[in-house]
Amino acid sequence: MGDFKFLKYYVRQRCRKLSNGDEEEDRLSSLPDAILTDILSRLSIHSAAATSVLSRRWCRLWTGVFRLNICFQKTSEFSKIIDHILHQVTSRKLCDFYLDLSDVLYVTPESSAVESWLRDVCSRNVETLTFQAGYDDDTLTFRLPSCLVNSQYLVILRLCGAALELKLPENENLSFQLPNLKEMCLGLLVNFPPWLGTLISSCPLLEYLDLIFDLIYLPQPGSVVKIIAPNLKSFSIRMLYVTEQVVRHRVHIDAPKLEEICLQDWTSIYSFLHNPTKIVKAQIILETDVTSFGEEEGGYGWLEDEEYYQEMSKFLGGLCNVSNLVLMLKSRGNTLTYPNSVNLPVFSNLTYLGTNFIKFLLVSLHCFPNLERLKVRLHSDGRPIEQWNWCAPDSIPDCLVSKLKTIQISGLQGVGDELIMLGYILCNAVVLKSLTVNVNMKDAAYARDELAKAYAVWKECQLCRSIFEFPRSSSDCEVVVSCRYVKASGNALQNERLTCEMYVGQGYV
């Protein structure tokens, strides 16, 4: 209600007298209705409607707003209130309609009510439509009004919720036509609508596309979706399902102007119909947190077939022009860590790489000759690195010698080949400026009594000392090692070895 108090203050000041006896001009109330309506349109509908108590003139001003921002805080009467607001608002043109029901817990709006609201809003030639459904355990199923997929005015469309099943009107001759739509977000979708590709193709000016799926609700056979968008610049697709009966979906992308892509999916196969040349930023997450069905139990292991590796390696090869890449892979091997996968091309423009794979990490650096920043977040599945049979490259990667300046590695356990790998980096990284290492040793993680904690502190001190005793090639590299109880840092060189300052505390990792 802060907006309302602000307006009320100015209205009450209109009769305040100045020191010379004249009355001060009420500048706010002197504004024409068109300007006041524009001001009210920038407030939430609750604040705008509250101004009706200020005076007779303000009584109906709020009904002329052309932006509707409606948000509820856990009320069961929201459907009646929305109906009342839409009935009171007289604007024939809506620039923006925003309806947020995410805080209305455990109450799912009636499908007919949602359809009615969208139909009403579309009839007012809305340009930006955002509908955020509530979060509960039910699936909200409603039919998209035909006017919503045939709008000459719609520029931004966002339909979001906990679980949405979108259907089209029962009209076989329905066509899609969204000539001015530039941004579309759909999620969480519980299925692959068969008309999704057609909908996207009907948006020739589409620049931003965000799709979120949670297919656990309505399992279905594998689908084929074509993303054909000649002006698409940013594309994000996320699969959030976790189910035992996972099937493959195929997504074909044809977007020649694509600049950014975010992909979070660990089963579907992706491909570019034409390799994009303008992508500069990519986030590819092919990992899953599912651990209850391992390879040895005949669970998710069947998904890791040769076709998948080959197709996804080819897909990653299409991203060879990126300068910023985040690549998260499954812990048991995926794409780059697959010994027989297709050889990746050289990523000549890549300067930043964020990843979680380590077995072939230094070997794969040959693909990134101009890499300057490297960030590694390892899996915390409890397996020490020696079980990965860490592989050293046959020759020193070019980026390690001449380009790589910053390295961050988290999730180490301080055992096995981890120290050998760190020693290799320090010995060969000539221009390295910063090496940050986070270690979580098992002895420290499970220490309960004071004696166990003292032993953990001693082991962490020994680990830090071992790292700082490694020879190094960079004379001004700062090394920071953070453990649970001990933190060590330094960049001073003595006898070609690092010296450090060591601190004992808690919570460094």
C-alpha positions as CSV (number, residue, x, y, z in Angstrom):
1,M,0.0,0.0,0.0
2,G,3.0,2.3,-0.2
3,D,1.9,3.6,-3.6
4,F,-1.5,4.5,-2.2
5,K,-0.1,6.4,0.8
6,F,2.1,8.4,-1.6
7,L,-0.9,9.5,-3.7
8,K,-3.0,10.2,-0.6
9,Y,-0.4,12.4,0.9
10,Y,-0.3,14.6,-2.2
11,V,-4.1,14.9,-2.4
12,R,-4.3,16.0,1.2
13,Q,-1.7,18.8,0.6
14,R,-3.8,20.6,-2.0
15,C,-5.3,23.0,0.6
16,R,-2.1,23.7,2.5
17,K,-1.3,27.4,2.7
18,L,2.0,28.9,1.9
19,S,3.8,31.5,4.2
20,N,2.4,34.4,2.1
21,G,-1.2,33.3,2.6
22,D,-1.7,31.8,-0.8
23,E,-2.8,28.2,-1.3
24,E,-0.2,25.9,-2.8
25,E,-1.2,24.4,-6.1
26,D,-2.2,20.7,-6.1
27,R,0.0,19.6,-9.0
28,L,-1.0,16.0,-8.9
29,S,-4.7,16.6,-9.0
30,S,-4.3,19.3,-11.7
31,L,-3.0,16.7,-14.1
32,P,-5.4,15.5,-16.8
33,D,-7.1,12.1,-16.5
34,A,-5.0,10.5,-19.2
35,I,-1.7,11.2,-17.3
36,L,-3.2,10.1,-14.0
37,T,-4.4,6.9,-15.6
38,D,-1.0,6.3,-17.0
39,I,0.4,6.7,-13.4
40,L,-2.1,4.3,-12.0
41,S,-1.3,1.8,-14.7
42,R,2.2,1.5,-13.3
43,L,1.0,0.4,-9.9
44,S,-0.4,-3.0,-8.8
45,I,-4.1,-3.2,-9.3
46,H,-4.6,-3.3,-5.6
47,S,-2.9,0.0,-5.1
48,A,-4.5,1.6,-8.1
49,A,-8.0,0.5,-6.9
50,A,-7.3,1.8,-3.4
51,T,-7.0,5.4,-4.8
52,S,-10.8,5.4,-5.4
53,V,-11.3,6.5,-1.8
54,L,-9.3,9.7,-2.2
55,S,-12.0,11.8,-3.9
56,R,-15.0,11.7,-6.2
57,R,-12.7,12.4,-9.1
58,W,-10.4,9.4,-8.3
59,C,-13.4,7.1,-7.7
60,R,-13.4,5.6,-11.3
61,L,-9.9,6.6,-12.5
62,W,-8.4,3.2,-11.8
63,T,-10.9,1.4,-14.1
64,G,-9.2,3.0,-17.1
65,V,-5.8,1.4,-16.4
66,F,-4.1,-0.3,-19.4
67,R,-1.7,-2.4,-17.4
68,L,-3.0,-5.0,-15.0
69,N,-0.7,-6.3,-12.3
70,I,-2.6,-8.8,-10.1
71,C,-0.9,-10.8,-7.3
72,F,-2.6,-12.7,-4.5
73,Q,-1.4,-13.7,-1.1
74,K,-3.1,-16.9,-0.1
75,T,-6.7,-16.1,-0.6
76,S,-9.5,-18.5,-1.6
77,E,-11.6,-15.8,-3.2
78,F,-9.1,-15.0,-5.9
79,S,-11.3,-16.2,-8.8
80,K,-14.2,-13.9,-7.8
81,I,-11.8,-11.0,-7.3
82,I,-10.2,-11.5,-10.8
83,D,-13.7,-11.7,-12.4
84,H,-14.7,-8.5,-10.6
85,I,-11.5,-6.6,-11.7
86,L,-11.8,-7.6,-15.4
87,H,-15.5,-6.6,-15.3
88,Q,-14.6,-3.2,-13.8
89,V,-11.7,-2.3,-16.1
90,T,-13.0,-0.4,-19.1
91,S,-9.8,-0.2,-21.2
92,R,-10.2,-1.7,-24.7
93,K,-6.5,-1.9,-25.1
94,L,-4.1,-3.7,-22.6
95,C,-0.4,-3.2,-22.8
96,D,0.4,-5.6,-20.0
97,F,-1.5,-8.3,-18.1
98,Y,0.3,-10.0,-15.2
99,L,-1.5,-12.5,-13.1
100,D,0.5,-14.3,-10.3
101,L,-1.2,-17.1,-8.4
102,S,2.0,-18.7,-7.2
103,D,1.4,-17.8,-3.5
104,V,-2.2,-19.2,-3.6
105,L,-1.3,-22.6,-2.1
106,Y,-3.3,-25.8,-2.6
107,V,-6.0,-24.0,-4.6
108,T,-6.1,-24.7,-8.3
109,P,-8.2,-22.3,-10.4
110,E,-10.9,-23.8,-12.5
111,S,-9.9,-24.5,-16.1
112,S,-13.0,-22.7,-17.3
113,A,-12.1,-19.6,-15.2
114,V,-8.5,-19.5,-16.6
115,E,-9.9,-19.9,-20.2
116,S,-12.3,-17.1,-19.5
117,W,-9.6,-14.7,-18.2
118,L,-7.3,-15.3,-21.1
119,R,-10.2,-14.9,-23.6
120,D,-11.1,-11.6,-21.9
121,V,-7.6,-10.3,-21.9
122,C,-6.9,-11.4,-25.6
123,S,-10.1,-9.5,-26.7
124,R,-8.4,-6.3,-25.4
125,N,-5.5,-6.8,-27.8
126,V,-3.0,-7.4,-25.0
127,E,0.7,-7.0,-25.9
128,T,2.3,-8.7,-22.9
129,L,0.6,-11.6,-21.2
130,T,2.0,-13.3,-18.1
131,F,0.1,-16.0,-16.2
132,Q,1.9,-17.7,-13.2
133,A,-0.2,-20.6,-11.9
134,G,-0.3,-21.7,-8.3
135,Y,1.9,-24.5,-6.9
136,D,0.2,-27.6,-5.8
137,D,0.1,-31.3,-6.5
138,D,-2.5,-31.1,-9.3
139,T,-2.1,-30.6,-13.0
140,L,-3.8,-27.5,-14.4
141,T,-5.3,-28.4,-17.7
142,F,-7.0,-25.7,-19.8
143,R,-7.5,-24.9,-23.5
144,L,-5.8,-22.0,-25.0
145,P,-8.3,-19.6,-26.5
146,S,-8.1,-19.4,-30.3
147,C,-7.5,-15.6,-30.0
148,L,-4.3,-16.4,-28.0
149,V,-2.6,-18.2,-30.9
150,N,-4.0,-15.8,-33.5
151,S,-3.1,-12.4,-32.2
152,Q,-1.8,-9.5,-34.2
153,Y,-0.8,-7.6,-31.1
154,L,0.8,-10.2,-28.7
155,V,4.5,-9.5,-28.3
156,I,5.3,-11.4,-25.1
157,L,3.6,-14.6,-23.9
158,R,4.5,-16.3,-20.6
159,L,2.4,-19.2,-19.3
160,C,4.0,-20.8,-16.2
161,G,3.0,-23.0,-13.4
162,A,3.8,-26.1,-11.3
163,A,2.2,-28.4,-13.9
164,L,0.4,-27.2,-17.0
165,E,-1.3,-29.2,-19.7
166,L,-2.1,-26.9,-22.5
167,K,-4.7,-27.9,-25.1
168,L,-6.1,-26.2,-28.1
169,P,-9.8,-25.4,-28.8
170,E,-11.7,-28.3,-30.4
171,N,-11.4,-26.8,-33.9
172,E,-9.7,-28.9,-36.5
173,N,-9.3,-25.9,-38.8
174,L,-7.5,-23.8,-36.2
175,S,-4.4,-22.0,-37.6
176,F,-1.5,-20.3,-35.7
177,Q,-0.6,-16.7,-36.5
178,L,1.5,-14.7,-34.1
179,P,3.3,-12.3,-36.4
180,N,4.6,-9.9,-33.7
181,L,5.5,-12.3,-30.9
182,K,9.1,-11.9,-29.8
183,E,9.2,-13.7,-26.5
184,M,7.6,-16.9,-25.3
185,C,7.9,-19.0,-22.1
186,L,5.9,-22.2,-21.6
187,G,6.3,-24.3,-18.4
188,L,6.1,-26.5,-16.6
189,L,4.6,-28.5,-19.4
190,V,3.6,-32.0,-18.6
191,N,3.7,-33.2,-22.2
192,F,5.1,-32.4,-25.6
193,P,2.1,-30.8,-27.4
194,P,2.0,-32.1,-31.0
195,W,1.4,-28.6,-32.1
196,L,4.4,-27.1,-30.4
197,G,6.6,-26.9,-33.5
198,T,3.7,-25.4,-35.5
199,L,3.2,-22.7,-32.8
200,I,6.9,-21.8,-32.8
201,S,7.0,-21.6,-36.6
202,S,4.0,-19.2,-36.6
203,C,6.2,-16.6,-34.8
204,P,8.5,-15.2,-37.5
205,L,9.9,-12.5,-35.2
206,L,10.4,-14.8,-32.2
207,E,13.7,-13.9,-30.4
208,Y,13.5,-15.5,-27.0
209,L,12.1,-19.0,-26.3
210,D,12.0,-20.7,-22.9
211,L,10.5,-24.2,-22.6
212,I,10.3,-26.2,-19.3
213,F,9.0,-29.7,-19.2
214,D,8.1,-32.1,-16.3
215,L,7.0,-35.3,-18.1
216,I,6.6,-37.4,-15.0
217,Y,2.9,-36.5,-14.8
218,L,1.9,-37.8,-18.2
219,P,4.4,-40.4,-19.6
220,Q,4.3,-40.6,-23.4
221,P,6.3,-42.1,-26.2
222,G,9.3,-40.3,-27.7
223,S,8.4,-37.2,-29.6
224,V,10.1,-35.3,-32.4
225,V,10.0,-31.5,-32.2
226,K,11.4,-29.0,-34.7
227,I,12.4,-25.6,-33.4
228,I,12.3,-23.5,-36.6
229,A,12.8,-19.8,-35.8
230,P,14.7,-17.6,-38.3
231,N,15.1,-14.7,-35.8
232,L,15.6,-16.6,-32.6
233,K,18.5,-15.3,-30.4
234,S,18.1,-17.0,-27.1
235,F,16.8,-20.6,-26.6
236,S,16.3,-22.4,-23.3
237,I,14.9,-25.9,-22.8
238,R,14.8,-27.8,-19.5
239,M,13.6,-31.3,-18.7
240,L,12.9,-31.7,-15.0
241,Y,11.3,-35.1,-14.9
242,V,12.6,-38.0,-12.8
243,T,10.9,-41.4,-13.7
244,E,12.0,-45.0,-14.2
245,Q,10.4,-45.2,-17.7
246,V,12.4,-42.5,-19.5
247,V,12.1,-42.4,-23.2
248,R,14.1,-40.4,-25.8
249,H,12.8,-37.3,-27.4
250,R,14.4,-35.7,-30.5
251,V,14.7,-32.0,-30.8
252,H,15.9,-30.5,-34.1
253,I,16.9,-26.8,-34.1
254,D,17.0,-24.5,-37.0
255,A,17.9,-21.0,-35.8
256,P,20.6,-19.3,-37.8
257,K,20.7,-16.2,-35.6
258,L,20.9,-18.0,-32.3
259,E,23.3,-16.4,-29.9
260,E,22.6,-18.1,-26.5
261,I,21.4,-21.6,-25.7
262,C,20.6,-23.3,-22.4
263,L,19.9,-27.0,-22.5
264,Q,19.2,-29.1,-19.4
265,D,18.3,-32.6,-20.4
266,W,20.0,-36.0,-19.9
267,T,18.0,-38.3,-22.2
268,S,16.9,-36.4,-25.3
269,I,18.9,-36.2,-28.5
270,Y,19.5,-32.7,-30.0
271,S,20.7,-31.7,-33.4
272,F,21.2,-28.6,-35.5
273,L,19.6,-28.7,-38.9
274,H,22.1,-26.1,-39.9
275,N,25.1,-25.4,-37.6
276,P,24.7,-22.0,-36.0
277,T,27.6,-19.6,-36.4
278,K,26.6,-16.8,-34.0
279,I,26.3,-18.7,-30.8
280,V,28.6,-17.1,-28.2
281,K,27.2,-18.5,-24.9
282,A,26.0,-22.0,-24.2
283,Q,25.0,-23.9,-21.1
284,I,24.7,-27.6,-21.7
285,I,23.6,-29.7,-18.7
286,L,23.5,-33.4,-19.5
287,E,23.8,-34.6,-15.9
288,T,21.1,-36.0,-13.5
289,D,20.9,-36.3,-9.7
290,V,19.1,-39.6,-9.9
291,T,21.1,-42.3,-8.1
292,S,18.6,-44.9,-7.2
293,F,18.8,-46.8,-10.4
294,G,22.4,-47.3,-11.3
295,E,24.0,-49.1,-14.2
296,E,24.7,-52.2,-12.2
297,E,21.0,-52.5,-11.4
298,G,19.9,-52.3,-15.0
299,G,18.4,-48.9,-14.5
300,Y,19.5,-45.8,-16.3
301,G,22.5,-47.5,-17.8
302,W,20.6,-48.5,-20.9
303,L,20.3,-44.8,-21.7
304,E,24.0,-44.5,-22.3
305,D,24.1,-46.1,-25.7
306,E,26.6,-45.4,-28.5
307,E,24.0,-43.5,-30.7
308,Y,23.4,-41.0,-27.9
309,Y,27.1,-40.3,-27.4
310,Q,27.7,-39.9,-31.1
311,E,24.7,-37.6,-31.7
312,M,25.4,-35.4,-28.6
313,S,29.1,-35.2,-29.5
314,K,28.0,-34.0,-32.9
315,F,25.6,-31.5,-31.4
316,L,28.4,-30.1,-29.1
317,G,30.6,-29.8,-32.2
318,G,28.1,-27.4,-33.6
319,L,28.8,-25.0,-30.8
320,C,32.5,-24.6,-31.7
321,N,32.1,-20.8,-32.1
322,V,31.1,-20.1,-28.5
323,S,33.3,-18.0,-26.2
324,N,31.5,-19.0,-23.0
325,L,30.6,-22.6,-22.4
326,V,29.1,-24.4,-19.3
327,L,29.2,-28.2,-19.9
328,M,27.9,-30.4,-17.1
329,L,28.1,-34.2,-17.8
330,K,26.9,-37.4,-16.1
331,S,29.2,-38.7,-13.4
332,R,29.6,-42.1,-15.1
333,G,30.8,-40.7,-18.4
334,N,29.1,-38.7,-21.1
335,T,30.1,-37.2,-24.5
336,L,33.5,-35.8,-23.9
337,T,34.4,-38.5,-21.4
338,Y,33.3,-41.2,-23.7
339,P,36.5,-42.9,-25.1
340,N,35.0,-43.8,-28.5
341,S,33.0,-40.6,-29.0
342,V,33.3,-38.5,-32.1
343,N,36.3,-36.2,-32.0
344,L,35.3,-32.7,-31.1
345,P,36.5,-29.8,-33.2
346,V,38.7,-27.0,-31.9
347,F,36.8,-24.3,-29.9
348,S,39.1,-21.4,-31.0
349,N,36.9,-18.7,-29.5
350,L,36.3,-20.3,-26.1
351,T,37.7,-18.2,-23.2
352,Y,35.6,-19.5,-20.3
353,L,34.7,-23.2,-19.6
354,G,32.6,-24.3,-16.6
355,T,32.3,-28.1,-16.2
356,N,32.2,-31.0,-13.8
357,F,34.2,-33.7,-15.7
358,I,37.7,-34.4,-14.7
359,K,38.9,-37.8,-16.0
360,F,39.8,-36.4,-19.4
361,L,39.8,-32.7,-18.4
362,L,43.4,-31.9,-19.2
363,V,43.4,-34.1,-22.3
364,S,40.3,-32.2,-23.6
365,L,42.1,-28.8,-23.1
366,H,43.7,-29.4,-26.5
367,C,40.2,-28.5,-27.9
368,F,40.3,-25.1,-26.2
369,P,43.6,-23.4,-27.2
370,N,42.5,-19.9,-26.1
371,L,40.9,-20.8,-22.8
372,E,41.5,-18.2,-20.1
373,R,39.2,-19.2,-17.3
374,L,38.4,-22.7,-16.1
375,K,35.9,-23.6,-13.4
376,V,35.4,-27.2,-12.4
377,R,32.6,-28.4,-10.0
378,L,33.1,-32.1,-9.3
379,H,30.4,-34.6,-8.5
380,S,30.0,-35.3,-4.8
381,D,29.1,-39.0,-5.2
382,G,31.8,-40.1,-2.8
383,R,34.1,-41.8,-5.2
384,P,37.8,-40.7,-5.0
385,I,39.5,-39.6,-8.1
386,E,41.8,-42.6,-8.3
387,Q,38.8,-44.6,-9.4
388,W,38.6,-42.4,-12.5
389,N,42.0,-43.5,-13.6
390,W,43.0,-39.9,-14.3
391,C,44.6,-39.3,-17.7
392,A,47.5,-36.9,-18.3
393,P,47.8,-35.5,-21.8
394,D,50.5,-36.7,-24.1
395,S,51.6,-33.1,-24.7
396,I,51.0,-29.9,-22.7
397,P,47.9,-28.1,-23.9
398,D,48.5,-24.8,-25.6
399,C,46.1,-22.9,-23.3
400,L,47.9,-24.2,-20.2
401,V,51.1,-22.8,-21.4
402,S,50.0,-19.4,-22.9
403,K,46.4,-18.5,-22.0
404,L,45.0,-20.0,-18.9
405,K,45.0,-17.4,-16.1
406,T,42.3,-18.5,-13.6
407,I,41.4,-22.0,-12.4
408,Q,38.7,-22.9,-9.8
409,I,38.2,-26.5,-8.7
410,S,35.7,-27.6,-6.1
411,G,34.6,-31.0,-4.8
412,L,38.1,-32.6,-4.4
413,Q,38.7,-35.1,-1.6
414,G,42.4,-34.7,-1.3
415,V,43.3,-38.2,-2.3
416,G,44.8,-40.3,-5.1
417,D,45.5,-38.6,-8.4
418,E,44.0,-35.3,-7.3
419,L,47.4,-34.1,-6.0
420,I,49.2,-35.3,-9.1
421,M,46.7,-33.4,-11.3
422,L,47.2,-30.2,-9.2
423,G,51.0,-30.7,-9.4
424,Y,50.8,-31.0,-13.2
425,I,48.8,-27.8,-13.5
426,L,51.2,-25.8,-11.3
427,C,54.2,-27.2,-13.0
428,N,53.0,-26.4,-16.6
429,A,50.7,-23.3,-16.2
430,V,53.1,-20.6,-17.2
431,V,50.7,-17.6,-17.1
432,L,48.4,-18.8,-14.3
433,K,47.4,-16.0,-12.0
434,S,45.0,-17.7,-9.6
435,L,44.4,-21.3,-8.6
436,T,41.5,-21.9,-6.1
437,V,40.9,-25.3,-4.7
438,N,38.1,-26.5,-2.4
439,V,38.6,-29.8,-0.6
440,N,36.2,-31.8,1.5
441,M,38.1,-34.7,3.1
442,K,36.1,-37.6,4.5
443,D,38.0,-37.5,7.8
444,A,36.9,-33.9,8.3
445,A,33.3,-34.5,7.1
446,Y,32.6,-37.3,9.6
447,A,34.6,-36.0,12.5
448,R,32.4,-36.0,15.7
449,D,34.6,-35.8,18.8
450,E,37.5,-33.4,19.5
451,L,40.2,-36.1,18.8
452,A,38.7,-36.8,15.4
453,K,38.6,-33.1,14.6
454,A,42.2,-32.6,15.7
455,Y,43.2,-35.5,13.4
456,A,41.2,-33.9,10.5
457,V,42.9,-30.6,11.0
458,W,46.3,-32.3,10.9
459,K,45.5,-34.1,7.7
460,E,44.2,-30.9,6.1
461,C,47.4,-29.1,7.1
462,Q,49.5,-31.9,5.5
463,L,47.4,-31.6,2.3
464,C,47.9,-27.9,2.1
465,R,51.6,-28.2,2.7
466,S,51.8,-30.9,-0.1
467,I,50.1,-28.6,-2.6
468,F,52.3,-25.6,-1.8
469,E,55.4,-27.8,-2.1
470,F,54.7,-28.4,-5.8
471,P,57.1,-26.7,-8.2
472,R,55.4,-24.1,-10.3
473,S,56.0,-22.3,-13.6
474,S,54.1,-19.0,-12.9
475,S,56.1,-16.7,-10.7
476,D,53.1,-14.6,-9.5
477,C,50.3,-17.3,-9.2
478,E,48.2,-17.0,-6.0
479,V,47.1,-20.4,-4.7
480,V,44.2,-20.7,-2.3
481,V,43.3,-24.0,-0.7
482,S,40.1,-24.2,1.4
483,C,39.2,-27.2,3.5
484,R,36.6,-27.7,6.2
485,Y,38.9,-26.5,9.0
486,V,42.0,-25.1,7.3
487,K,42.5,-22.4,4.7
488,A,45.9,-21.7,3.2
489,S,46.9,-19.1,0.6
490,G,50.0,-17.5,-0.8
491,N,51.9,-16.4,-3.9
492,A,55.4,-15.9,-2.5
493,L,58.1,-18.0,-4.2
494,Q,61.0,-19.5,-2.2
495,N,63.4,-22.0,-3.8
496,E,61.0,-22.3,-6.7
497,R,58.2,-23.4,-4.3
498,L,55.2,-21.6,-2.9
499,T,55.1,-20.4,0.6
500,C,51.7,-19.8,2.3
501,E,49.8,-18.5,5.3
502,M,47.6,-21.1,7.0
503,Y,44.5,-20.4,9.0
504,V,42.5,-22.8,11.2
505,G,38.8,-22.2,11.6
506,Q,35.6,-23.9,10.4
507,G,33.3,-23.5,7.4
508,Y,35.8,-22.7,4.6
509,V,34.2,-25.3,2.3
